[in-house]
């Protein structure tokens, strides 16, 4: 129908009949949408995923694909193209696995892929949920290990792991449409690698996800990238030869608005070749790039690295590398707006400079109620945040605009050498309010000054080690007596601290500085403390950290002993999902038995729990506690008692001042404990040696 004839058509048939006819058109369009069902794990043929998508590609409308099968689908005939709007509803990432067979990517979301600047037809949305995408290798080009998309994409409750490509080891998202969007929710990106696998290699960009303009000469706005409740861990950018390495987990090179909330970006890496190539750079162990805006909320960015085995001056930004040197984007109105709110950046490393963040060019960085601590770099270099200008790209008559830093109710401390540093003449003033900065660039050559009120300078904030502290992301807790307690502010009217709904942003007369709000609550009843310890052992396989144990015990008492909050917080946490999220039902139940009881399940117990899971009468979250609570006879009851005893010993040592260590340290302390009392003694000796008497 030509829209130009509508006025004449309305006059001829009348408005009422016209609207009725228009409604019929929408009904017919909706009716064209079809549902296809995957019934086999075969790569191709009737009932296969490939066949279902082919049928959806040929059909009109936004189609849906469901599964009535579980297991592994190994792709033996290449990637699967998706050339129209589609929803794929998987049965759960631990129930269905799409294996790229180490030979190709899994999904290619593109229709015709014309040469720039032409578009690939109109935009359409592809939504994928409940799948595990693994073992894909993009050997035909450098783009997208598991998924390559030129259209809007939504990923929900997926696991993307062990995939490889030059750009976007897990996913490459190309932007070309105004209003295009990428959404990642409740998902895990694990052990993906950005590394070229073709004869004509590219830079290694975005170990897990790369976001870039499809046609670089024509930036696209608006575009949005939203990441929430997800985990990025073990990903890396690992260049080969004379190539750059950028963004161990995430790279964004576009004018998109990027928002990351309630997410863990931990243990990702940019690894320079040995030896590194002159003139190349290796930046942003966690996140790297440029965008119109980047907003990070209630997120942990920790233990990421940008490393060079030769210790040359080639790495920048262990956690983040933020850059805006495009010659056309140097006006103040074009500054890349970066806001980090209620978040922690800790334990990141650059073997050269800027362990936490490296900021170059026209970037306006603001930290609100956040903590940047315990990051490291080479001796005499900034372990915290480094600022510089440098030339524009392409080169122009002047350098890039100098970056700016605003700090509100935040803590910068315990970073090696200095918390903030800048190239001479490129960065001079920190605009700070109600914030604590332990070490600005070293004297006597430091030219950086702090402007603002209510700040604490050159003072120890008294932070605890990075730990979960009853949250789903880790924070360094404020210790009793910290000068940051009741010294902060809250201009954003935040309701909670980094840990979320259960943790008020204001406890006491004023808000605390940093991402963690100190709460001198009671210790909780003995019953509740013991049950919380049991929950830590059941769900995480490790002893409770004392702040977490105190919080949850007190909350249990306040809620009449209800376990609902614990099951919700522990059973759906990123740590729990990382431990169990990639397993089949049989593997799940087996892992639970091994962790709780130190043995495989008997066949009757295995069959019963699997039947309960399949029927929906129990969930993985409730079964985890059921197995531990069901251990009422020896030797299982003895194993549980011994594990809980060692866990209590470990937690007590930490409460007395011993560092908790990593999650794995906690797991290791319990892994060898059995019904034999000698294993208890050995575990306590090992813990005692680490912590002291």
C-alpha positions as CSV (number, residue, x, y, z in Angstrom):
1,X,0.0,0.0,0.0
2,X,1.3,3.5,-0.9
3,X,1.0,5.8,2.1
4,X,0.5,8.7,-0.3
5,X,-3.1,7.5,-1.2
6,X,-4.3,7.3,2.4
7,X,-6.3,10.6,2.4
8,X,-8.3,9.5,-0.7
9,X,-8.8,6.0,0.7
10,X,-10.1,7.4,4.0
11,X,-12.6,9.7,2.1
12,X,-13.8,6.7,0.0
13,X,-14.5,4.1,2.7
14,X,-14.9,6.2,5.8
15,X,-12.7,6.5,8.9
16,X,-14.3,3.6,10.8
17,X,-13.9,1.1,8.0
18,X,-10.4,2.4,7.3
19,X,-9.3,1.8,10.9
20,X,-10.9,-1.6,10.9
21,X,-9.0,-2.5,7.7
22,X,-5.7,-1.2,9.3
23,X,-6.3,-3.3,12.3
24,X,-6.8,-6.3,10.1
25,X,-3.4,-5.6,8.5
26,X,-1.7,-5.8,11.9
27,X,-3.6,-8.9,12.8
28,X,-2.4,-10.5,9.6
29,X,1.1,-9.4,10.2
30,X,1.1,-10.9,13.6
31,X,-0.5,-14.1,12.3
32,X,2.5,-14.4,9.9
33,X,4.8,-14.9,12.9
34,X,5.5,-18.6,13.4
35,X,6.9,-20.8,16.1
36,X,9.4,-23.6,15.3
37,X,10.5,-26.3,17.6
38,X,14.0,-27.9,17.9
39,X,13.5,-31.6,18.5
40,X,17.0,-33.1,17.8
41,X,20.6,-32.3,18.6
42,X,21.6,-33.1,15.0
43,X,23.4,-30.4,13.2
44,X,21.0,-30.4,10.3
45,X,17.8,-32.0,9.0
46,X,14.2,-32.0,10.2
47,X,13.9,-30.8,13.8
48,X,17.4,-29.4,14.0
49,X,18.3,-25.9,15.1
50,X,19.7,-25.1,11.7
51,X,16.5,-26.2,10.0
52,X,14.3,-24.2,12.4
53,X,16.3,-21.1,11.7
54,X,16.2,-21.7,8.0
55,X,12.4,-22.0,8.1
56,X,12.2,-18.8,10.2
57,X,14.5,-17.0,7.7
58,X,12.0,-18.0,4.9
59,X,8.9,-17.0,6.9
60,X,7.5,-13.5,7.3
61,X,7.3,-11.8,10.7
62,X,9.2,-12.1,14.0
63,X,9.4,-15.8,14.5
64,X,10.1,-17.9,17.6
65,X,12.2,-21.0,18.2
66,X,11.7,-23.2,21.2
67,X,13.4,-26.5,22.3
68,X,12.1,-29.8,23.6
69,X,15.5,-31.3,23.5
70,X,18.6,-31.0,25.7
71,X,22.3,-31.9,25.2
72,X,24.9,-30.7,22.8
73,X,24.5,-29.6,19.2
74,X,27.8,-29.8,17.4
75,X,27.9,-27.7,14.2
76,X,29.5,-29.7,11.4
77,X,28.4,-27.7,8.5
78,X,29.4,-24.1,9.4
79,X,27.8,-21.1,11.0
80,X,24.0,-20.6,11.1
81,X,22.8,-17.4,9.4
82,X,19.9,-15.4,10.8
83,X,18.5,-12.8,8.4
84,X,15.4,-11.5,10.1
85,X,13.7,-10.8,13.4
86,X,13.8,-13.9,15.6
87,X,13.5,-15.0,19.2
88,X,15.4,-18.2,20.3
89,X,14.2,-19.5,23.7
90,X,16.6,-22.1,24.9
91,X,15.9,-24.5,27.8
92,X,18.7,-23.1,29.9
93,X,22.4,-22.7,29.4
94,X,23.1,-25.7,31.5
95,X,20.7,-27.9,29.4
96,X,21.6,-27.0,25.8
97,X,25.1,-26.4,24.4
98,X,25.8,-25.1,20.9
99,X,29.3,-26.2,20.0
100,X,31.1,-24.5,17.1
101,X,33.3,-27.5,16.6
102,X,36.4,-25.3,16.8
103,X,35.9,-24.5,13.1
104,X,33.5,-21.6,12.7
105,X,31.3,-19.1,14.5
106,X,27.9,-20.1,15.6
107,X,25.4,-17.4,14.6
108,X,25.8,-14.8,11.8
109,X,23.1,-12.1,12.1
110,X,23.2,-10.4,8.8
111,X,21.2,-10.4,5.6
112,X,23.2,-9.2,2.6
113,X,26.2,-7.3,4.1
114,X,26.6,-4.7,1.4
115,X,29.7,-2.6,1.0
116,X,29.7,0.6,3.1
117,X,28.0,3.0,3.3
118,X,25.0,0.9,2.2
119,X,22.9,-0.6,5.0
120,X,22.0,-4.3,5.4
121,X,18.3,-3.6,4.9
122,X,16.3,-2.4,7.8
123,X,17.3,-3.2,11.4
124,X,15.7,-6.1,13.2
125,X,16.0,-7.6,16.6
126,X,17.3,-11.1,17.4
127,X,16.8,-12.3,21.0
128,X,18.6,-15.3,22.3
129,X,18.1,-16.8,25.8
130,X,18.9,-20.0,27.7
131,X,21.8,-21.2,25.5
132,X,25.4,-22.0,26.0
133,X,27.6,-21.0,23.0
134,X,31.0,-22.6,23.1
135,X,34.1,-23.8,21.2
136,X,33.6,-21.5,18.2
137,X,36.6,-20.3,16.2
138,X,36.2,-17.7,13.5
139,X,38.8,-18.9,10.9
140,X,37.2,-17.3,7.8
141,X,37.5,-13.7,9.0
142,X,38.5,-11.8,12.1
143,X,34.9,-11.0,13.2
144,X,32.9,-12.5,16.1
145,X,33.9,-15.9,17.6
146,X,30.4,-17.1,18.6
147,X,28.2,-14.4,17.2
148,X,28.6,-11.7,14.6
149,X,25.7,-9.2,14.4
150,X,24.9,-6.2,12.2
151,X,21.5,-5.9,13.8
152,X,20.0,-5.3,17.3
153,X,20.8,-8.1,19.6
154,X,19.5,-9.2,23.0
155,X,21.2,-11.9,25.1
156,X,19.6,-13.2,28.3
157,X,20.7,-16.0,30.5
158,X,23.3,-17.3,28.1
159,X,26.8,-18.6,28.7
160,X,29.4,-17.6,26.0
161,X,32.6,-19.5,26.7
162,X,35.9,-20.6,25.1
163,X,35.4,-18.9,21.7
164,X,38.0,-17.1,19.6
165,X,38.2,-14.4,16.9
166,X,40.3,-11.4,16.2
167,X,37.6,-8.9,17.0
168,X,35.1,-10.0,19.7
169,X,36.2,-13.5,20.8
170,X,32.7,-14.1,22.0
171,X,30.6,-11.5,20.2
172,X,31.2,-8.7,17.6
173,X,28.4,-6.2,17.5
174,X,28.5,-3.9,14.5
175,X,26.5,-0.6,14.7
176,X,25.0,0.8,11.5
177,X,21.4,1.9,12.4
178,X,20.2,4.9,14.4
179,X,18.5,3.4,17.5
180,X,20.3,0.0,17.2
181,X,20.8,-1.8,20.6
182,X,22.8,-4.5,22.2
183,X,21.5,-5.9,25.5
184,X,23.2,-8.5,27.7
185,X,21.4,-9.6,30.8
186,X,22.1,-12.3,33.4
187,X,24.8,-13.8,31.3
188,X,28.3,-15.1,31.6
189,X,31.2,-14.5,29.2
190,X,34.0,-16.9,30.2
191,X,37.5,-17.7,28.8
192,X,37.0,-16.2,25.4
193,X,40.0,-14.9,23.4
194,X,40.5,-12.1,20.9
195,X,43.2,-13.5,18.7
196,X,43.3,-13.6,14.9
197,X,43.1,-17.1,13.3
198,X,43.4,-16.1,9.6
199,X,46.3,-15.4,7.3
200,X,45.5,-11.7,7.2
201,X,45.3,-10.9,10.9
202,X,43.8,-8.0,12.7
203,X,44.3,-6.4,16.1
204,X,43.2,-8.4,19.0
205,X,40.2,-6.5,20.3
206,X,37.6,-7.4,22.9
207,X,38.2,-10.9,24.4
208,X,34.5,-11.3,25.2
209,X,32.6,-8.6,23.4
210,X,33.6,-6.0,20.8
211,X,31.3,-3.1,19.8
212,X,32.3,-1.1,16.8
213,X,30.9,1.0,13.9
214,X,30.3,-1.1,10.8
215,X,31.3,1.8,8.6
216,X,33.9,3.8,10.5
217,X,33.6,6.9,8.4
218,X,30.0,7.4,9.4
219,X,29.5,7.3,13.2
220,X,25.9,6.2,14.2
221,X,23.8,7.8,16.8
222,X,21.9,7.1,18.9
223,X,22.9,3.6,19.7
224,X,22.7,1.8,23.1
225,X,24.6,-1.0,24.8
226,X,23.2,-2.3,28.1
227,X,24.9,-4.9,30.2
228,X,23.4,-6.0,33.5
229,X,23.7,-8.7,36.1
230,X,26.4,-10.5,34.2
231,X,29.9,-11.9,34.7
232,X,33.0,-11.4,32.4
233,X,35.9,-13.5,33.6
234,X,38.9,-15.3,32.2
235,X,38.7,-13.5,28.8
236,X,41.8,-12.1,27.1
237,X,43.1,-10.1,24.1
238,X,46.3,-11.9,23.1
239,X,47.8,-10.4,19.9
240,X,50.3,-12.1,17.7
241,X,53.0,-10.3,15.8
242,X,52.9,-6.6,14.9
243,X,49.4,-6.0,16.3
244,X,47.7,-4.1,19.1
245,X,45.9,-5.8,22.0
246,X,42.9,-4.0,23.6
247,X,40.1,-4.8,26.0
248,X,40.6,-8.2,27.7
249,X,36.8,-8.4,28.3
250,X,35.0,-5.5,26.5
251,X,35.9,-3.1,23.7
252,X,33.6,-0.3,22.6
253,X,34.7,1.9,19.6
254,X,31.7,3.9,18.6
255,X,29.4,6.7,19.7
256,X,27.0,4.4,21.6
257,X,25.7,5.1,25.1
258,X,27.1,2.2,27.1
259,X,25.7,1.3,30.6
260,X,27.0,-1.5,32.8
261,X,25.1,-2.4,36.1
262,X,25.4,-5.0,38.8
263,X,28.1,-6.9,36.9
264,X,31.5,-8.5,37.7
265,X,34.4,-7.8,35.3
266,X,37.1,-9.9,36.9
267,X,40.3,-11.7,35.9
268,X,40.5,-10.6,32.3
269,X,43.7,-9.8,30.5
270,X,45.6,-8.1,27.7
271,X,48.8,-10.0,27.1
272,X,51.5,-8.5,25.0
273,X,53.6,-10.8,22.8
274,X,57.1,-11.6,24.1
275,X,58.9,-9.5,23.1
276,X,56.3,-6.7,22.4
277,X,56.5,-5.0,19.0
278,X,57.8,-1.4,18.8
279,X,55.0,1.1,18.2
280,X,52.2,-1.2,19.3
281,X,50.0,-0.8,22.4
282,X,48.4,-3.2,24.9
283,X,45.6,-1.5,26.9
284,X,42.5,-2.0,29.0
285,X,42.7,-5.4,30.7
286,X,39.0,-5.2,31.6
287,X,37.5,-2.5,29.3
288,X,38.9,-0.4,26.5
289,X,37.6,2.2,24.1
290,X,35.6,5.2,23.3
291,X,31.9,5.9,23.4
292,X,29.5,8.8,23.6
293,X,29.0,7.9,27.2
294,X,30.0,5.1,29.6
295,X,28.0,4.6,32.9
296,X,29.1,1.9,35.3
297,X,26.9,1.3,38.4
298,X,27.2,-1.2,41.3
299,X,29.9,-3.1,39.5
300,X,33.1,-4.8,40.5
301,X,36.1,-4.4,38.1
302,X,38.9,-6.4,39.7
303,X,42.0,-8.6,39.1
304,X,42.3,-7.6,35.4
305,X,45.7,-7.0,33.9
306,X,47.6,-5.5,31.0
307,X,50.9,-7.3,31.0
308,X,54.2,-7.4,29.2
309,X,56.7,-10.1,30.2
310,X,59.6,-7.9,29.3
311,X,58.4,-5.0,31.6
312,X,58.6,-2.6,28.7
313,X,56.7,0.7,28.6
314,X,53.9,-0.6,26.4
315,X,50.9,-1.4,28.7
316,X,48.3,1.0,30.0
317,X,45.1,0.6,32.1
318,X,45.0,-2.7,34.0
319,X,41.2,-2.3,34.5
320,X,40.1,0.4,32.0
321,X,41.5,2.3,29.0
322,X,39.4,5.3,28.1
323,X,40.2,7.3,25.0
324,X,38.8,10.1,22.9
325,X,41.4,11.6,20.5
326,X,39.2,11.8,17.4
327,X,40.1,15.1,15.8
328,X,36.4,16.0,15.2
329,X,35.4,15.3,18.8
330,X,37.6,17.7,20.8
331,X,35.0,20.3,21.7
332,X,33.8,20.3,25.3
333,X,30.3,19.2,24.1
334,X,31.9,16.2,22.5
335,X,33.7,14.9,25.6
336,X,33.2,11.2,26.3
337,X,31.1,11.2,29.5
338,X,32.3,8.5,31.9
339,X,30.5,8.1,35.2
340,X,31.4,5.3,37.7
341,X,28.8,5.1,40.5
342,X,28.7,2.9,43.6
343,X,31.4,0.7,42.1
344,X,34.8,-0.8,43.0
345,X,37.9,-0.9,40.9
346,X,40.5,-3.0,42.8
347,X,43.4,-5.4,42.4
348,X,44.1,-4.5,38.7
349,X,47.6,-4.4,37.3
350,X,49.5,-2.8,34.4
351,X,53.1,-3.9,34.1
352,X,53.9,-0.3,32.9
353,X,51.5,2.5,33.9
354,X,48.0,3.2,35.2
355,X,47.0,0.1,37.0
356,X,43.4,1.1,37.5
357,X,42.6,3.4,34.6
358,X,44.4,5.1,31.7
359,X,42.5,8.2,30.4
360,X,43.6,9.9,27.2
361,X,42.1,12.9,25.4
362,X,38.7,14.5,25.7
363,X,37.2,12.4,28.4
364,X,35.2,13.7,31.4
365,X,35.6,11.2,34.1
366,X,33.5,11.3,37.3
367,X,33.6,8.9,40.3
368,X,30.5,8.9,42.5
369,X,30.5,7.0,45.8
370,X,33.1,4.6,44.4
371,X,36.3,3.0,45.6
372,X,39.6,2.7,43.6
373,X,42.1,0.7,45.6
374,X,44.9,-1.8,45.6
375,X,45.8,-1.4,41.9
376,X,49.4,-1.6,40.8
377,X,51.8,-0.5,38.1
378,X,55.6,-0.4,37.6
379,X,57.7,1.3,40.2
380,X,57.5,5.1,40.0
381,X,54.4,4.8,37.8
382,X,50.8,5.5,38.8
383,X,49.1,2.4,40.2
384,X,45.8,4.3,40.2
385,X,44.5,6.6,37.4
386,X,46.8,8.1,34.8
387,X,45.8,11.1,32.6
388,X,47.3,12.3,29.3
389,X,46.4,14.2,26.1
390,X,48.5,13.2,23.1
391,X,48.0,13.9,19.4
392,X,44.6,13.6,17.8
393,X,43.7,11.0,15.2
394,X,44.0,11.9,12.4
395,X,46.7,14.4,13.3
396,X,45.6,18.0,13.6
397,X,47.2,21.3,14.5
398,X,46.8,20.7,18.2
399,X,46.8,17.9,20.7
400,X,43.6,16.3,22.0
401,X,41.7,18.2,24.7
402,X,42.9,17.4,28.2
403,X,40.8,15.0,30.2
404,X,39.0,16.0,33.4
405,X,38.4,14.3,36.8
406,X,35.6,14.9,39.2
407,X,35.4,12.9,42.4
408,X,32.3,12.8,44.7
409,X,32.2,10.9,48.0
410,X,34.8,8.4,46.7
411,X,38.0,6.8,47.9
412,X,41.3,6.5,46.0
413,X,43.8,4.7,48.2
414,X,46.3,1.8,48.5
415,X,47.3,2.1,44.8
416,X,51.1,1.7,44.2
417,X,53.1,4.9,44.0
418,X,50.2,7.3,43.4
419,X,46.4,7.3,43.2
420,X,46.3,10.0,40.5
421,X,49.0,11.1,38.0
422,X,49.1,13.1,34.8
423,X,51.5,14.1,32.1
424,X,53.0,17.6,32.7
425,X,50.8,20.2,31.3
426,X,48.0,17.8,30.4
427,X,46.3,17.4,33.7
428,X,46.4,19.8,36.7
429,X,43.2,19.8,38.8
430,X,41.1,17.3,40.6
431,X,37.6,18.6,41.3
432,X,36.7,16.7,44.5
433,X,34.0,16.8,47.2
434,X,33.8,14.8,50.3
435,X,36.4,12.3,49.0
436,X,39.5,10.7,50.3
437,X,42.7,10.6,48.2
438,X,45.6,8.9,50.0
439,X,48.4,9.7,47.5
440,X,48.4,12.2,44.6
441,X,51.4,12.1,42.2
442,X,54.7,12.0,44.1
443,X,56.4,15.1,45.5
444,X,58.3,17.2,44.8
445,X,57.4,17.2,41.1
446,X,53.6,16.8,41.5
447,X,51.7,19.6,39.8
448,X,48.2,18.3,40.5
449,X,46.0,20.2,42.9
450,X,42.7,19.3,44.6
451,X,39.8,21.8,44.4
452,X,36.7,21.4,46.5
453,X,35.5,20.9,50.1
454,X,35.1,18.2,52.6
455,X,38.1,16.2,51.3
456,X,40.5,14.0,53.3
457,X,44.1,14.0,51.8
458,X,47.1,11.8,52.7
459,X,45.0,9.8,55.1
460,X,44.6,6.0,55.4
461,X,41.0,5.1,54.8
462,X,41.3,1.8,56.8
463,X,39.9,-0.5,54.2
464,X,39.4,-4.3,54.5
465,X,40.4,-6.7,51.8
466,X,38.3,-7.1,48.7
467,X,35.5,-9.5,49.6
468,X,31.9,-10.3,48.9
469,X,30.7,-8.8,52.3
470,X,27.3,-10.3,51.7
471,X,26.9,-8.8,48.3
472,X,27.0,-10.4,44.8
473,X,29.9,-8.1,43.9
474,X,33.0,-7.7,46.0
475,X,33.9,-4.5,47.9
476,X,36.6,-3.5,50.4
477,X,34.7,-2.9,53.6
478,X,35.3,0.1,55.8
479,X,36.8,-1.0,59.0
480,X,35.7,0.3,62.4
481,X,37.2,3.7,63.0
482,X,37.7,4.5,59.3
483,X,37.8,8.3,58.7
484,X,35.6,7.7,55.6
485,X,32.6,6.7,57.9
486,X,29.9,9.4,57.9
487,X,32.3,11.7,55.9
488,X,30.7,11.3,52.5
489,X,27.8,12.8,50.5
490,X,25.0,11.6,48.3
491,X,24.1,14.2,45.6
492,X,22.7,11.4,43.4
493,X,20.3,10.3,46.1
494,X,21.5,6.7,45.9
495,X,19.2,4.3,47.8
496,X,21.8,1.5,48.4
497,X,25.5,1.0,48.4
498,X,27.3,-1.2,45.8
499,X,25.9,-4.4,47.2
500,X,22.3,-3.5,46.3
501,X,18.8,-3.7,47.8
502,X,19.6,-5.0,51.3
503,X,22.3,-2.4,52.0
504,X,21.2,1.2,52.6
505,X,23.4,4.0,51.2
506,X,23.0,5.9,54.5
507,X,23.5,4.3,57.9
508,X,24.1,6.8,60.7
509,X,24.3,10.6,60.5
510,X,25.8,10.8,57.1
511,X,26.7,8.8,54.0
512,X,30.1,7.1,54.0
513,X,32.8,7.7,51.4
514,X,33.3,4.9,48.8
515,X,31.2,2.0,47.5
516,X,30.6,0.4,50.9
517,X,28.4,1.7,53.7
518,X,29.6,0.7,57.2
519,X,26.9,-0.8,59.4
520,X,27.8,-1.7,63.0
521,X,24.9,-4.2,63.2
522,X,24.7,-6.9,65.9
523,X,26.4,-10.2,65.4
524,X,23.2,-12.2,65.0
525,X,22.1,-15.3,67.0
526,X,24.3,-18.4,67.2
527,X,21.7,-20.4,65.3
528,X,21.6,-17.9,62.4
529,X,25.4,-17.5,62.3
530,X,25.8,-21.3,62.1
531,X,23.1,-21.5,59.4
532,X,24.8,-18.8,57.3
533,X,28.1,-20.6,57.6
534,X,26.3,-23.7,56.3
535,X,24.9,-21.7,53.4
536,X,28.4,-20.5,52.4
537,X,29.7,-24.0,52.5
538,X,26.7,-25.4,50.5
539,X,26.5,-22.7,47.8
540,X,30.1,-21.6,47.5
541,X,32.2,-24.4,48.9
542,X,34.1,-21.9,51.1
543,X,33.9,-20.4,54.6
544,X,31.9,-17.3,55.3
545,X,33.6,-13.9,55.3
546,X,32.9,-12.3,58.7
547,X,31.0,-9.2,57.4
548,X,28.8,-11.4,55.2
549,X,28.1,-13.8,58.1
550,X,27.2,-11.0,60.4
551,X,24.9,-9.3,57.9
552,X,23.0,-12.5,56.9
553,X,22.7,-13.8,60.5
554,X,21.3,-10.5,61.6
555,X,18.9,-10.4,58.7
556,X,17.8,-14.0,59.4
557,X,17.0,-13.0,63.0
558,X,15.1,-9.9,61.8
559,X,13.0,-12.0,59.4
560,X,12.1,-14.7,61.9
561,X,14.7,-17.2,60.7
562,X,13.4,-17.1,57.1
563,X,15.8,-18.6,54.5
564,X,14.2,-16.9,51.5
565,X,16.7,-14.0,51.5
566,X,19.7,-16.3,51.7
567,X,18.4,-18.6,48.9
568,X,17.7,-15.6,46.7
569,X,21.0,-13.9,47.3
570,X,23.3,-17.0,47.4
571,X,21.5,-19.2,45.0
572,X,21.3,-16.7,42.2
573,X,24.6,-14.9,42.7
574,X,27.3,-14.7,40.0
575,X,29.7,-16.8,42.1
576,X,27.1,-19.6,42.3
577,X,26.3,-19.3,38.6
578,X,30.0,-19.5,37.8
579,X,30.3,-22.7,39.8
580,X,27.2,-24.4,38.5
581,X,25.9,-22.6,35.4
582,X,27.6,-24.6,32.7
583,X,26.6,-28.1,33.9
584,X,23.9,-30.6,32.9
585,X,21.5,-31.8,35.5
586,X,23.5,-34.9,36.2
587,X,26.7,-32.9,36.5
588,X,24.9,-30.3,38.7
589,X,23.7,-32.9,41.3
590,X,27.1,-34.6,41.2
591,X,29.0,-31.4,41.8
592,X,26.7,-30.5,44.7
593,X,27.3,-33.9,46.3
594,X,31.1,-33.6,45.8
595,X,31.2,-30.1,47.3
596,X,29.0,-30.9,50.3
597,X,29.8,-34.5,51.1
598,X,33.0,-35.2,49.2
599,X,31.5,-38.1,47.2
600,X,29.5,-38.8,44.1
601,X,25.7,-39.3,44.6
602,X,24.3,-42.8,44.9
603,X,22.2,-43.7,41.9
604,X,18.9,-43.5,43.7
605,X,19.6,-40.0,45.0
606,X,20.9,-38.8,41.7
607,X,17.8,-40.1,39.9
608,X,15.4,-38.6,42.5
609,X,17.0,-35.1,42.4
610,X,17.1,-35.0,38.6
611,X,13.4,-36.0,38.5
612,X,12.6,-33.2,41.0
613,X,14.5,-30.7,38.8
614,X,12.9,-31.8,35.6
615,X,9.4,-31.7,37.2
616,X,10.0,-28.2,38.6
617,X,9.3,-29.3,42.2
618,X,12.8,-28.3,43.3
619,X,15.4,-25.9,41.9
620,X,19.1,-26.1,41.8
621,X,19.1,-23.4,44.5
622,X,17.0,-25.4,47.0
623,X,18.7,-28.7,46.2
624,X,22.0,-27.3,47.2
625,X,20.8,-26.8,50.8
626,X,18.8,-30.0,50.8
627,X,21.9,-32.2,50.2
628,X,23.7,-30.6,53.1
629,X,20.7,-30.7,55.4
630,X,20.0,-34.3,54.5
631,X,23.3,-35.5,55.7
632,X,22.0,-36.9,59.0
633,X,23.9,-40.2,59.3
634,X,27.6,-41.1,59.2
635,X,29.8,-40.8,57.4
636,X,28.0,-38.0,55.5
637,X,27.1,-36.2,58.7
638,X,30.7,-36.4,59.9
639,X,32.0,-34.9,56.7
640,X,29.5,-32.0,57.0
641,X,30.4,-31.4,60.6
642,X,34.1,-31.4,59.8
643,X,33.7,-29.0,56.9
644,X,31.6,-26.6,59.0
645,X,34.2,-26.9,61.8
646,X,37.1,-25.9,59.6
647,X,34.9,-23.2,58.0
648,X,34.2,-21.7,61.4
649,X,38.0,-21.9,62.2
650,X,38.8,-20.1,59.0
651,X,36.2,-17.4,59.5
652,X,37.4,-16.8,63.1
653,X,41.0,-16.3,61.9
654,X,39.8,-13.8,59.3
655,X,37.7,-11.9,62.0
656,X,40.9,-11.7,64.0
657,X,42.8,-10.0,61.2
658,X,44.0,-12.6,58.8
659,X,43.3,-11.7,55.2
660,X,40.5,-13.8,53.7
661,X,42.4,-14.3,50.5
662,X,40.7,-15.2,47.2
663,X,37.5,-17.2,46.8
664,X,39.6,-20.1,45.7
665,X,41.7,-19.9,48.9
666,X,38.5,-20.4,50.8
667,X,37.5,-23.3,48.7
668,X,40.9,-24.9,49.0
669,X,40.7,-24.7,52.8
670,X,37.7,-27.1,52.8
671,X,38.3,-29.3,49.7
672,X,40.5,-31.9,51.5
673,X,38.3,-32.2,54.6
674,X,36.6,-35.6,55.0
675,X,35.2,-37.8,57.8
676,X,38.7,-38.5,58.9
677,X,39.7,-36.2,61.9
678,X,43.3,-36.0,60.6
679,X,42.0,-34.0,57.6
680,X,40.6,-31.4,60.0
681,X,43.9,-31.1,61.8
682,X,45.8,-30.7,58.6
683,X,43.4,-28.1,57.3
684,X,43.7,-26.1,60.6
685,X,47.5,-26.3,60.5
686,X,47.6,-25.0,56.9
687,X,45.2,-22.1,57.8
688,X,47.2,-21.4,60.9
689,X,50.5,-21.2,59.0
690,X,49.0,-18.7,56.6
691,X,47.4,-16.6,59.3
692,X,49.7,-17.0,62.2
693,X,48.9,-18.5,65.6
